[in-house]
Amino acid sequence: MSRSVLIAIVLAVAAAFAAATVLIVKSGNGGKPALTEEQRSAREKFFGSNKELPPIKDGQEMRPRW
């Protein structure tokens, strides 16, 4: 077996593994349903909403320790 044939076989195997990996990863994401309204409200209650925080007044200046 010559070197070029061996390299071609290795590249074909690597391409097959890459294609199989892409197919497995793409098929895993399809079964995940979106959040229900109840789950979304529970998440917002626990983590807080997207409201902007009030500005910090008279805060301590953050400086590096070096």
HELIX and SHEET records of a PDB file:
HELIX    1   1 ARG A    3  GLY A   28  1                                  26    
HELIX    2   2 GLU A   37  PHE A   47  1                                  11    
END                                                                             
